[in-house]
Every structure is written in C-alpha cells, then in structure tokens.
Amino acid sequence: MSEELRQQREDVDARAKPGHDGAGSGRRHFFRIVVALAFLLIVSTTAFTAWVFSLGPLPLDEARKVSTTIVDRNGKLLRAYAMADGRWRLPVDAKTSVDPGYLKLLLAYEDRRFWSHGGIDPLALGRAALQFGTRGHIVSGGSTITMQLARLMEPRRERSISAKLRQMVRAVQLERQLSKDEILDLYLALAPFGGNLEGIRAASIAYFGKEPKRLSLAEAALLVALPQSPERRRLDRHPEAAHAARDRVLARMVEDGVVSKEDAAQAKAVSVPRLRKPMPILAPHSSDAAMATVKDTPLVKLTLDASLQKMLEALARDRAVAQGPNISVAIIAVDNESGEVLARVGSADYFDERRAGQVDMTRAVRSPGSTLKPFIYGLAFEDGFVHPESLIDDRPIRFGSYAPENFDMTFQGTVPVRKALQLSLNVPAIALLDRVGSSRLSSRLKQAGGNLVLPKDEAPGLAMGLGGVGVTLQDLAQLYAGLARLGAARPLREIMLAQEKDNSDREPLRLMDQTAAWQVGNVLLGTPPPENGVHNRIAFKTGTSYGYRDAWSVGFDGRITIGVWVGRPDGAPVPGLVGRIAAAPILFDAFARTGKIPAALPKAPKGALIASNAKLPLPLKRFRAVGELIRTSNDATPRIQFPLNGSRIDVDRSGDGQAAAMPVKVAGGVLPLTVMLNGTSVGEIGSRRQRLVDPPGPGFARLTVIDATGAADTVVIRVQ
C-alpha cells in the first residue's frame, strides 16, 4: 500500500472516532453564540432598566408651576405676576382658551398622530430619517408633542442619542401618567416663544395683545413656528427670521392640504409684530390685595367686571389729568344685592409717582365731609320725630361752643327737611344729630360696617356730622348700598374663594329700618344733579372736607352703588376742590359707562307715611330743637308708662297667627299725642291717654310718643 492511501485511511478513521463529529461541533458553537447574546441582552436590559430608574419620577410638580393670574368674575385676565425667576408662564386649557385653528395647525405640523401614538411615533421617526437622507437637511422632526414636552420639562443643551433616548423614555412615562388633554395643556404652557415668554397665552398676549382664543391664520402659523427656534426667531430681535419661519409653516401646510393656497397667500402678506406689548394690568390695587391675602394659589378669581373696571380706570385717569397735577381719583362700584365689588379704581394711574398711584385711595381713611348726613336724617326718620315733609329751621344756632355754618355762609330760613338734605344744609343736620345722638349714629354706622375713625381719645360729637371723623370710600359705598337695600347692609366681597359662601347667605347688617331707608333714598333721588346730569335717576350725595382736601360723591340706583373720591393722596388742600363740582360729574359719568339705564329704587315699604306737610300729624309738621320745645305750666314732657323701656312683651296670637292688640299708656304731654312704631304713625292718643296698637312681628321694636309741641318719649321693647 502506498503512503498516500494509508494517509487517507487514517483521516477516515479519525473522523469516525467519537468527539470528532463536525455537525455537533457547529451546534455547540451556535449555542455559545446564543448564550453570549442572551447574556449581553440581560446585561443591557438590566443596565437600561437601572438607567431608567435612575431618571427618577417625572418632575410634574415643577412643570405645573405657572404665573399667578388674577381673573374677573367671568374668567377674563386682569393681571398676571411673573414667576420668581422672571418667566411669564400662564395656565392653559386647550379646550376653552385656545383657538381650534391653531391646534389643528400645530398638530398637523408637529405631531399628526398625537391622539393615537403612545408617546413615540415610529412612522414620524422613519419619515424624518428618510427625508434627511434624501434631501440632505431636516425637513420635519421626528419628535412627538409628548417627546417635546419631556425635553421642556428637563431642558438639556446637548443633542445626543442618549438625550433623545431619555426623551423617548420620559414620553412613554408621560403617556402612562397623564391623559392626552393634560399632555397638550402642559405643552401649551411650557413651549418657549423667546425671551421670558413661555406658553401660548403669554406669547399671544405679548405679541398680539389678546388671548389665544381667536387667532388669524397668520398669527397661528407664527406661533407654531416660534418654539422650534425661539431665540433665533424672537420677534423683538429677529423679526425677519420669524417671518420666514412662519411662511415655511404655511408652505408645508399647503403641501399637506391643511391650508388652501389662497388663505396661505393672504397670511403671508401679513407683517409680523416687532415689539412686545405689556402684560395687562387691570385692577392693580385689587390684584395686589388678593396676592397678599390668598397665598400659594395660581389662579385667583375676583368679583370684578373687567369691562367695567377698564372703563372706570380710563375715566379716573382722564378726570385726574383734567383736575391738575398731583390730584388723584378713586372709584368703587358695588352690587347692591350681593355686596360684591364690581370695580375698584384705587388711583388715577398706578405707575404715576406724582399722584402716589400705588396708594389705594378706596381704602384710605379721609374726612367724609357731608356724606354722613343721609344717615343722620335716616335715624331721625326712624325715631319718628321728623318726616321728609316736616319743616325745619336753617338759622344761626349754637350748641354749647359749637356754632355750625353752611358752606356758602348763608342761611335758608325755614325749609322742608327734604330740601335741607338735598341742599346739604349744615344747621338742620346738626340739629337732627343733636336729637339723634352722636354716639348712637356712630354705633349704628359701625354696626352696618362703617368703621369711623375718631381723633385719639375723642368721643363722637356733633362735628362728625360735617366730616369731623375719618372713613374710607369702600365703607361709604357699603353704607350707601345699605340704603339701596332698604336699611340692610352687606359686607363687601371681592375675592371669590371656592370654600367661601356667597354673600347672600350671610346675615345682613342692620343700618336702619326699611321705611327710614326708603325715605332717605327718595329724598336723595331728588337732589339736583350736576351740569348736564339727568334728574331723578340716581340717589346721590356729595361732600367736601374741611380745607378742600377731599371731594366726594356717592350714589346708587336700584342695581349698583358707586363712590367717587377726588383729592391729593398726601392730604394737601386743593383750593376750589368741591364735591359737587369735582366728584359728582365723575359719579354720573361712571353710571353712564356701566352701559345700563339706571334701575328704579325699591318701592315704598308697607306702612310708609306719604303725605304733604299739611296732612302730617301735628307733631311732625315742624321740627324743633331740644332746647326750643314749647312748654306751658301744664305741659309736662310725655312719658310712656306702658310698655316700659327694655321690657319683653308676650302677645297672644290666635289660631291664624294674628296677634292681639298691645296697650300703650302715656302720662303728661300736650294733646293730641301721636304714636309712632318703628318710625311709622299708628294713630293718636286722646284724653284717656291710652290706646291699643297692633304689635309688629317678633323682634325689637321702637315705640315713640310725640305730643303737640314736639316733645317725645321713646322706648325699645322686644315682642315675642
């Protein structure tokens, strides 16, 4: 056998031995590869999982922080405050506060499958890669809205595969934790628009001066283009770049069939804004007060009406300029029924330092002049010793060392009480206050929410009837609104808190009885209006403080009460500053700017005495001051013997609830004697000096008896 044949046999035998199977060796090699790949997959999966966990939870709390916004009763923006770092980021609700056309354009351009994908859109990524490969530049991005939101929530400068991978992971997390609506709202609040503007609302307000509820096609396309490169397309720095980017958005929307060529051409012809507009600052004083009151609340709702607020701010600014330098104007409007503040203008110009614009003069304590006189008359009507048609003397008189004089230093003689109030005569008002009592007036006004400020260590005195006391414009408005509500005042309300009950649920504050309040309103309705004012439409009163420092005018119709103050915030005198000339015209103009015809005042309450002077009971025909009451030797002052002052009267009631008559007994006084119950005449007492009267409903009642000379006695009883 040759050497060659022997070698071949040895090779065959070697391949036939165990352990030298070629197929088995290949399988083992494949198995080793599979094991290695599995190990690599496990290691990489473990590493990826560990990396995902290292990312931590989504920073949703930080992303949800927005600028504090103050809105009116209808949700309109009054004022926004920048965040601590100076950024403007306003809350957004895509369904209610953003133009649907903009949303359609945004999703068509950025993420057409937003509502269907789970955070990542593989088709968009593939399309972007293909376009880049075929055209050599980026035509469309592959990032979804959710991925962009993830990048905005965790901003990083580098553009890398790991950064993109992080966005994808975060996008999936966002889709699992939030609804699509919530994701869209967050994106619309965080999207950058250049400088310190974030979000669609801040951008729309800053660039177009309006909310993004209604946008033109040109505006919508511009707002779609800006977030892609916000700093390079800043309208206040690079308007040409922004213009070109907007046109590219429009061109692509035409290619995709979203926008017609004609509409796109018209939109391209519109120029882009080149300057930012200031953020709205309506009701700045109310907004500042709300910020100081309500803490850590991104949205504060006020009772104000933005439209009325804007008109009254313009009115105050114009009238202050006309009055002269350093003079300011404050206005407050209140809804009579609810006590809600509809407008508050604290100064003529919030940013005018010469007029101390940041001082809220609706809350400043000033001398009210004659504006408290209606409440003196109201208590006099309530006590029953005077009627609007009663006669009263306006002549020189002295109360101890105090001798009041009228504004024009003249006297009118004997006039009806109605005219005395309408002409704001000082002597009659002080004579009535002397009878009513200064302390009683002060306590009653305080009870109704009017906080009077007296000089230190000084008790209420007669001078308070002419302005010798301090009060705020908002308190005056609350008191006058109480007159409009027939004597029941309500605390003013301006901040609408979710947990706070409506003002109408609160117990009203007693100012005076219904008849007296109606009589005051009826008298003030006839006050001569300022020049060009309409008669008998607004019940109002003016006032001028000592030294011409403050001019006032407060008035009401059946719907709202408006108060006006004019003067210098530093309290310096302004020669010639008179309420009727400086403040009353502003009051009437303010009512005109509400856009509504003045509403009628309430009708006269049941039992109100409406009569001419000739038909009044004898004691009410003429008012006489306490020191002038006529007496004869037989005319002892009338005294109510029954019921006693402070007593509690139990009245028997029949089955139908009708109360039995209550006896009234009187000693002394000149006949005939007139009986007044809560300011309303209920009959006369003759020679028997007693009579039966129908008691009022349960509660406190004021019973007054007046004799023929005007002398009177009063008791307060409780009927039950």
C-alpha positions in Angstrom: 0.0 0.0 0.0 1.3 3.3 -0.9 2.0 6.0 1.6 -0.8 8.2 0.1 -3.5 5.5 0.5 -2.5 4.9 4.1 -2.8 8.6 5.0 -6.3 8.7 3.5 -7.5 5.8 5.6 -6.1 7.3 8.8 -8.1 10.5 8.0 -11.3 8.5 7.6 -10.7 6.6 10.9 -10.0 9.8 12.7 -13.3 11.4 11.5 -15.2 8.2 12.6 -14.0 8.4 16.2 -16.3 9.9 19.0 -15.8 13.6 19.7 -14.9 14.5 16.2 -18.5 14.9 14.8 -18.4 18.2 12.6 -22.2 18.8 12.9 -22.1 18.6 16.7 -19.2 21.0 16.9 -21.2 23.5 14.8 -24.2 23.2 17.1 -22.1 23.8 20.1 -20.6 26.9 18.5 -24.1 28.3 17.8 -25.2 27.6 21.3 -22.2 29.5 22.7 -23.2 32.5 20.5 -26.9 32.3 21.7 -25.7 32.2 25.3 -23.4 35.1 24.8 -26.2 37.2 23.1 -28.7 36.3 25.9 -26.2 37.3 28.5 -25.5 40.5 26.6 -29.2 41.2 26.3 -29.7 40.5 30.0 -26.9 42.8 30.9 -28.0 45.5 28.6 -31.6 45.2 29.8 -30.5 45.3 33.4 -28.4 48.3 32.6 -31.2 50.1 30.7 -33.6 49.3 33.5 -31.2 50.7 36.1 -30.7 53.8 33.9 -34.5 54.3 33.6 -34.9 54.0 37.4 -32.0 56.4 37.8 -34.0 59.0 36.0 -36.4 59.3 39.0 -40.0 60.3 38.8 -41.3 62.8 36.3 -40.9 66.4 37.5 -44.6 67.2 37.1 -44.9 69.5 40.1 -42.2 71.8 38.8 -43.7 71.7 35.3 -47.1 72.6 36.6 -45.9 75.8 38.2 -47.3 78.9 36.5 -47.5 82.6 37.0 -50.2 83.7 39.5 -53.1 85.1 37.5 -55.9 87.3 38.7 -59.1 87.0 36.7 -62.5 88.7 36.9 -65.9 87.2 37.7 -66.1 85.8 34.1 -62.6 84.4 34.0 -61.1 87.3 32.0 -57.5 88.1 32.8 -57.0 91.2 35.0 -53.4 90.8 35.8 -50.6 88.2 35.9 -47.5 88.1 38.0 -44.2 86.8 36.6 -42.7 83.8 38.3 -39.9 84.1 40.8 -37.3 83.8 38.0 -38.9 86.4 35.8 -40.6 84.0 33.4 -44.2 84.5 32.1 -46.0 81.2 32.1 -49.8 81.3 32.2 -52.1 78.3 32.7 -53.7 77.0 29.6 -56.8 74.9 28.9 -56.7 73.9 25.2 -60.4 73.1 25.0 -61.6 76.5 26.3 -58.8 79.1 25.9 -57.0 78.2 22.6 -58.1 78.8 19.0 -59.1 75.4 17.4 -57.5 76.5 14.2 -54.1 77.0 15.9 -54.4 73.5 17.5 -55.2 72.0 14.1 -52.2 73.7 12.6 -49.9 72.7 15.5 -50.7 69.0 15.4 -50.6 68.9 11.6 -47.1 70.4 11.6 -45.6 68.8 14.7 -47.4 65.6 15.5 -50.3 64.5 13.2 -50.8 61.2 15.1 -50.7 62.8 18.6 -54.1 61.3 19.6 -53.2 57.7 18.6 -49.5 57.1 19.5 -48.1 56.1 22.9 -45.6 58.9 23.2 -43.3 57.7 20.3 -44.3 57.8 16.6 -42.1 55.3 14.7 -43.5 56.4 11.4 -42.6 60.0 12.1 -39.1 59.0 13.1 -38.7 56.9 9.9 -40.1 59.7 7.7 -37.7 62.3 9.3 -34.7 60.0 8.7 -35.7 59.3 5.1 -36.3 63.0 4.3 -32.9 63.8 5.9 -31.2 61.1 3.8 -32.8 62.1 0.5 -32.7 65.9 0.8 -29.6 66.4 2.9 -31.3 68.6 5.5 -34.0 68.4 8.2 -37.4 68.7 6.6 -39.5 67.6 9.6 -38.7 66.4 13.1 -39.4 63.0 14.4 -40.2 64.1 17.9 -43.8 63.9 19.1 -45.5 66.6 21.2 -45.0 64.3 24.2 -41.3 64.0 23.5 -41.0 67.7 23.1 -42.8 68.2 26.4 -40.4 65.8 28.0 -37.5 67.9 26.7 -39.1 71.1 28.0 -39.6 69.5 31.5 -35.9 68.5 31.7 -34.1 71.0 29.5 -30.6 69.9 28.4 -28.3 71.7 26.0 -26.7 68.7 24.4 -28.2 67.0 21.3 -27.2 63.3 21.5 -28.6 59.8 21.1 -28.7 59.5 24.9 -30.7 62.7 25.2 -33.1 61.6 22.5 -33.4 58.2 24.2 -34.2 59.9 27.5 -36.9 61.9 25.8 -38.5 58.7 24.5 -38.5 57.1 27.9 -40.0 60.2 29.5 -42.6 60.4 26.7 -43.8 56.9 27.5 -43.9 57.7 31.2 -45.9 60.8 30.4 -48.4 58.9 28.3 -48.9 56.4 31.1 -49.4 59.1 33.8 -51.4 61.8 32.0 -54.2 62.0 29.6 -53.7 63.4 26.1 -55.6 66.6 27.1 -53.3 67.0 30.1 -50.2 66.5 27.9 -51.4 69.0 25.4 -52.2 71.6 28.1 -48.7 71.2 29.6 -47.0 71.6 26.3 -49.0 74.7 25.5 -48.0 76.2 28.9 -44.3 75.3 28.6 -43.5 75.8 24.9 -40.8 78.6 24.5 -41.5 81.7 22.5 -38.4 83.8 23.0 -37.1 85.7 26.0 -39.0 85.0 29.2 -42.2 84.0 27.4 -43.4 80.5 27.9 -46.7 79.1 26.7 -49.2 80.1 24.0 -51.1 82.5 26.3 -48.1 84.5 27.3 -46.9 84.7 23.7 -50.3 85.7 22.3 -50.8 88.4 24.8 -47.2 89.7 24.5 -47.2 89.7 20.7 -50.8 90.3 19.7 -52.3 91.9 22.8 -55.0 89.3 23.1 -55.9 85.9 24.5 -55.3 83.0 22.0 -59.0 82.1 21.8 -59.3 83.7 18.4 -56.2 83.8 16.1 -55.8 84.6 12.5 -54.1 82.1 10.2 -51.0 84.3 10.1 -50.9 84.6 13.9 -51.5 80.8 14.4 -48.7 79.9 11.9 -46.3 82.3 13.6 -47.0 80.8 17.0 -46.4 77.3 15.5 -43.0 78.4 14.1 -41.5 80.2 17.0 -41.0 77.3 19.5 -38.7 75.5 17.0 -36.0 78.1 17.5 -37.4 80.7 20.0 -34.3 82.8 20.4 -33.3 82.9 16.8 -36.8 83.9 15.8 -37.6 86.4 18.6 -39.9 88.9 17.2 -38.3 91.8 19.1 -34.9 90.9 17.8 -35.1 88.8 14.6 -38.5 89.6 13.0 -37.2 88.7 9.5 -36.3 85.1 10.7 -39.6 84.8 12.4 -41.4 85.9 9.2 -39.5 83.4 7.1 -40.2 80.6 9.5 -43.9 81.4 9.6 -44.0 81.3 5.8 -42.3 77.9 5.8 -45.0 76.6 8.1 -47.7 77.9 5.7 -46.0 76.4 2.7 -45.8 73.0 4.3 -49.5 73.2 5.4 -50.4 73.9 1.7 -48.3 70.8 0.6 -50.2 68.7 3.2 -53.6 70.0 2.2 -54.3 71.6 5.6 -54.4 75.2 4.3 -55.5 76.4 0.9 -53.1 78.3 -1.4 -55.3 81.4 -1.3 -55.5 81.6 2.5 -51.8 80.9 2.8 -51.0 83.7 0.4 -53.1 86.2 2.4 -51.5 85.1 5.6 -48.0 85.5 4.1 -48.8 89.1 3.2 -49.4 90.0 6.9 -46.4 91.5 8.6 -45.2 90.1 11.9 -45.1 92.2 15.2 -41.8 93.7 16.0 -42.4 94.8 19.6 -43.8 93.1 22.7 -46.9 94.5 24.3 -47.1 94.9 28.1 -48.9 92.3 30.1 -52.4 93.5 31.1 -52.6 95.3 34.5 -56.2 95.9 35.2 -57.3 96.4 38.8 -53.7 96.6 40.1 -54.7 97.5 43.7 -57.3 94.7 43.9 -54.8 92.3 42.5 -52.1 93.3 44.9 -54.5 92.9 47.8 -55.6 89.5 46.5 -51.9 88.4 46.3 -51.3 89.4 49.9 -54.5 87.7 51.1 -54.5 84.4 49.1 -51.2 82.5 49.3 -49.9 79.8 47.0 -52.8 79.9 44.6 -52.0 80.0 40.9 -55.5 81.4 40.0 -57.4 84.0 42.0 -60.9 84.9 40.9 -62.3 88.3 41.9 -65.9 89.6 41.8 -64.8 92.5 39.5 -66.1 93.0 36.0 -63.2 93.5 33.7 -65.1 95.6 31.1 -66.5 98.0 33.8 -63.1 98.1 35.5 -61.3 99.1 32.3 -63.9 101.9 31.6 -63.7 103.3 35.1 -59.9 103.3 35.1 -59.9 105.3 31.9 -62.5 107.7 33.4 -60.4 108.2 36.6 -57.2 108.8 34.5 -58.8 111.3 32.2 -60.6 113.3 35.0 -57.4 113.4 37.2 -55.4 114.9 34.3 -58.2 117.5 33.8 -58.2 118.3 37.6 -54.5 119.1 37.6 -51.1 117.7 38.7 -50.8 115.7 41.9 -54.6 115.1 42.1 -55.8 111.5 42.0 -59.3 110.0 41.6 -60.6 106.8 43.2 -63.8 105.0 42.2 -65.6 101.9 43.6 -68.7 100.2 42.3 -70.7 97.7 44.4 -73.6 95.4 43.5 -76.4 96.3 45.9 -77.9 92.9 46.3 -74.8 90.8 46.9 -72.3 93.4 48.2 -69.8 92.2 45.5 -67.3 94.8 44.3 -67.7 95.2 40.6 -64.9 97.7 40.0 -62.2 99.3 42.2 -60.0 102.1 40.9 -57.6 102.9 43.7 -55.8 105.7 41.9 -55.8 107.6 38.6 -52.6 105.9 37.4 -50.9 103.0 39.2 -47.5 104.0 37.8 -47.8 107.8 38.4 -45.5 108.6 41.3 -46.6 112.2 41.4 -50.1 111.1 42.1 -49.0 108.3 44.5 -50.5 105.9 42.1 -49.7 102.8 44.2 -51.7 104.0 47.2 -55.2 102.6 47.1 -57.4 105.6 48.0 -60.5 103.5 48.2 -59.1 102.1 51.4 -57.5 105.3 52.7 -59.1 107.0 55.8 -60.2 110.5 54.9 -62.7 113.1 56.2 -66.1 112.4 54.5 -67.4 116.0 54.6 -71.2 115.9 54.3 -71.6 112.3 53.1 -72.7 111.1 56.5 -75.7 113.4 56.6 -78.1 111.0 55.0 -77.6 108.6 57.9 -78.4 111.3 60.4 -81.7 112.0 58.6 -82.3 108.3 58.4 -82.1 107.8 62.1 -84.3 110.9 62.6 -86.9 109.3 60.3 -86.6 106.0 62.2 -87.1 107.7 65.5 -90.3 109.3 64.2 -89.8 112.9 65.3 -89.3 114.2 61.8 -90.6 113.4 58.3 -89.2 114.4 54.8 -92.0 117.0 54.5 -91.6 118.4 58.1 -90.4 122.0 58.3 -87.0 122.7 59.9 -85.2 125.9 60.6 -81.9 126.8 59.0 -80.7 129.8 61.0 -77.8 130.6 63.3 -77.7 128.4 66.3 -75.2 127.4 68.9 -74.7 124.0 70.6 -72.6 125.0 73.6 -69.4 126.4 72.0 -70.1 124.8 68.6 -71.9 127.1 66.1 -72.3 125.3 62.7 -72.5 127.3 59.5 -73.4 126.5 55.9 -70.9 126.0 53.2 -71.9 129.3 51.5 -72.1 131.2 54.9 -75.8 132.0 54.3 -79.0 130.6 55.9 -82.2 129.5 54.1 -84.7 130.1 57.0 -87.5 127.6 57.4 -87.3 124.8 54.8 -88.7 121.3 54.4 -86.5 118.5 55.7 -86.3 117.1 52.2 -84.8 120.3 50.9 -82.4 120.7 53.8 -80.9 117.3 52.9 -80.9 117.9 49.2 -79.1 121.3 49.7 -76.8 119.7 52.3 -77.6 122.5 54.8 -75.4 122.1 57.9 -77.5 123.6 60.7 -80.5 121.3 60.2 -78.2 118.3 60.0 -76.5 119.2 63.3 -79.9 119.9 65.0 -81.1 116.5 64.0 -77.8 114.9 65.1 -78.2 116.6 68.5 -81.6 114.9 68.8 -80.5 111.5 67.4 -77.2 111.4 69.4 -73.7 111.3 68.1 -72.8 108.1 69.9 -75.9 106.4 68.5 -75.1 107.4 65.0 -71.5 106.2 65.4 -72.6 102.8 66.8 -75.2 102.3 64.2 -72.8 103.0 61.3 -70.2 100.7 62.9 -72.9 98.0 63.2 -73.5 98.3 59.5 -69.8 98.0 58.6 -68.8 101.7 58.5 -65.7 101.9 60.6 -65.4 105.6 61.7 -62.0 106.7 62.9 -62.1 109.5 65.5 -59.2 111.5 66.7 -57.3 109.9 69.5 -59.0 110.0 72.9 -62.0 111.8 71.4 -65.7 110.6 71.7 -68.3 111.0 69.0 -69.5 114.6 68.8 -71.7 116.8 66.7 -68.8 117.8 64.4 -68.8 114.2 63.0 -72.0 115.2 61.0 -69.9 117.7 59.0 -66.9 115.5 58.4 -65.1 115.6 61.8 -64.3 111.9 61.6 -62.4 109.5 59.3 -63.9 106.9 56.9 -62.9 105.0 53.8 -64.5 105.2 50.4 -65.3 101.5 50.4 -67.0 101.8 53.8 -69.1 104.7 52.5 -70.1 102.6 49.5 -71.1 99.7 51.8 -73.3 102.1 53.9 -74.9 103.7 50.8 -75.6 100.2 49.3 -77.4 99.5 52.6 -79.7 102.4 51.9 -80.4 101.0 48.5 -81.3 97.7 50.2 -83.8 99.4 52.4 -81.6 99.5 55.5 -79.8 96.1 55.4 -76.1 96.4 54.5 -73.9 93.6 53.4 -70.1 93.3 53.9 -68.2 93.9 50.7 -66.8 90.9 48.9 -64.1 90.9 46.3 -62.2 87.6 46.4 -64.2 84.6 45.2 -62.9 81.6 47.2 -64.1 78.1 46.4 -64.8 77.4 50.1 -66.4 80.8 50.7 -70.2 81.1 50.8 -72.0 83.6 48.6 -72.6 86.9 50.3 -76.3 86.5 50.0 -76.2 83.6 52.6 -74.8 86.0 55.2 -76.9 87.8 57.8 -77.3 91.4 56.6 -76.0 94.2 58.8 -78.7 96.5 60.2 -78.4 100.1 59.2 -81.9 101.5 59.8 -85.5 100.3 59.3 -86.9 99.9 55.9 -89.2 102.9 55.9 -86.4 105.3 57.0 -84.0 104.0 54.4 -86.6 104.3 51.7 -87.3 107.9 52.8 -83.6 108.8 52.6 -83.3 107.3 49.1 -86.4 109.0 47.9 -85.1 112.4 49.2 -81.6 111.8 47.6 -83.2 110.9 44.3 -84.4 114.5 44.0 -81.0 116.1 44.7 -80.2 118.5 41.9 -77.7 116.7 39.5 -74.5 118.3 38.3 -74.5 120.2 35.0 -75.8 118.0 32.1 -76.9 115.3 34.6 -80.3 113.7 34.3 -82.7 114.4 37.1 -84.3 111.8 39.3 -82.2 108.8 38.0 -79.6 108.5 40.8 -79.9 109.0 44.5 -76.7 110.7 45.5 -74.9 112.9 48.0 -71.8 115.0 47.7 -69.3 116.0 50.4 -66.3 118.4 50.8 -63.9 118.0 53.7 -62.5 120.9 55.7 -59.8 122.8 53.8 -60.8 121.5 50.4 -58.8 118.3 50.9 -61.3 115.8 49.8 -64.2 115.9 47.3 -66.8 113.1 47.5 -69.8 111.8 45.7 -71.6 108.6 46.4 -74.8 107.5 44.7 -77.0 104.5 44.0 -79.8 103.2 41.8 -81.7 100.0 42.2 -78.8 97.9 41.0 -75.4 99.3 42.0 -73.8 101.8 44.3 -70.8 103.9 43.1 -68.5 106.0 45.2 -66.0 108.7 44.0 -63.2 110.4 45.8 -61.1 113.3 44.4 -58.1 114.9 46.1 -54.4 114.7 46.8 -53.2 111.5 48.3 -50.8 113.4 50.6 -53.8 115.3 52.1 -52.7 118.7 50.9 -55.5 121.2 50.3 -56.6 121.9 46.8 -58.3 125.4 46.5 -61.7 125.1 44.9 -62.0 121.3 45.2 -65.7 120.8 45.9 -67.6 117.6 45.8 -70.4 118.9 43.6 -68.1 120.3 41.0 -65.2 117.8 41.1 -66.7 114.4 42.1 -70.4 114.5 41.2 -69.8 114.7 37.4 -67.5 111.7 37.6 -70.2 109.8 39.5 -72.8 110.4 36.8 -70.3 109.6 34.1 -69.4 106.3 35.9 -73.1 105.3 35.9 -73.4 106.2 32.2 -70.3 104.0 31.5 -72.0 100.9 33.0 -73.9 100.8 29.8 -77.2 100.3 31.6 -80.1 102.6 32.3 -80.3 103.4 36.0 -82.6 100.9 37.7 -85.6 102.1 39.7 -85.2 102.3 43.5 -87.3 99.9 45.7 -91.0 100.8 46.2 -92.2 102.3 49.5 -92.5 99.7 52.2 -95.9 98.9 53.6 -97.0 101.4 56.2 -94.7 104.2 55.0 -96.3 107.6 55.6 -96.5 109.5 52.3 -98.2 112.9 52.8 -97.7 116.6 52.3 -96.8 118.8 55.3 -100.5 119.9 55.6 -101.6 116.3 56.1 -98.9 115.3 58.6 -99.7 114.7 62.2 -99.3 117.9 64.2 -96.0 116.9 65.9 -94.5 116.1 62.5 -95.4 119.3 60.8 -92.4 121.2 62.2 -89.2 120.1 63.9 -88.0 122.0 66.9 -84.5 121.5 68.5 -84.5 120.1 72.0 -83.8 123.5 73.7 -86.7 125.1 71.8 -89.6 122.8 72.8 -92.5 124.9 73.8 -93.8 124.3 77.3 -96.7 125.6 79.4 -97.2 125.1 83.2 -99.5 122.1 82.4 -97.3 120.7 79.7 -95.2 118.0 81.3 -93.0 116.0 79.0 -94.8 112.9 77.8 -93.7 109.7 79.4 -94.6 106.2 78.2 -95.9 104.3 81.3 -96.5 101.1 79.4 -94.7 99.3 77.9 -91.6 100.0 79.9 -88.2 100.6 78.1 -86.4 97.3 77.7 -89.4 95.2 78.5 -90.3 92.0 76.8 -93.9 91.8 75.6 -95.6 88.5 75.1 -98.5 88.9 72.7 -101.3 86.3 72.4 -101.9 85.0 68.9 -105.0 83.4 67.5 -105.0 80.2 65.6 -104.4 82.1 62.3 -101.3 83.8 63.8 -103.0 87.2 64.3 -101.5 89.0 67.3 -103.7 90.6 69.9 -103.5 94.4 70.3 -100.9 95.8 72.6 -101.9 98.6 75.1 -99.9 101.9 75.2 -100.3 104.2 78.2 -98.8 107.7 78.4 -98.6 110.3 81.1 -98.1 114.1 80.5 -97.6 115.9 77.3 -99.8 118.2 75.3 -102.7 116.5 73.5 -103.0 115.2 70.9 -100.3 112.5 71.3 -99.0 110.7 68.2 -97.9 107.1 68.5 -95.0 106.0 66.2 -94.0 102.4 65.8 -90.7 101.8 64.1 -91.0 105.3 62.6 -94.5 104.8 61.2 -97.5 106.5 62.7 -100.1 104.1 64.1 -102.6 106.6 65.5 -103.2 109.2 68.1 -104.0 109.1 71.9 -106.7 111.3 73.2 -107.8 112.4 76.7 -107.9 108.8 78.1 -104.1 108.8 77.4 -104.1 105.2 76.3 -104.9 103.2 73.2 -104.4 99.7 71.7 -102.0 99.3 68.8 -101.2 96.3 66.6 -97.7 95.0 67.6 -95.1 94.4 65.0 -93.7 91.0 64.3 -91.3 89.2 66.7 -88.1 91.1 67.5 -87.1 94.5 68.8 -89.3 97.5 68.1 -89.0 101.2 68.8 -92.1 102.9 70.2 -92.3 106.7 70.2 -94.9 109.1 71.5 -94.8 112.8 70.4 -97.0 115.5 71.9 -98.4 118.6 70.1 -95.3 120.6 70.9 -92.9 118.1 69.5 -91.8 116.7 72.9 -91.3 113.0 72.7 -90.5 109.8 74.7 -89.2 106.6 73.2 -88.9 103.1 74.5 -87.4 100.0 72.9 -89.2 96.7 73.5 -88.9 93.1 72.4 -92.0 91.5 71.1 -92.3 87.7 71.2 
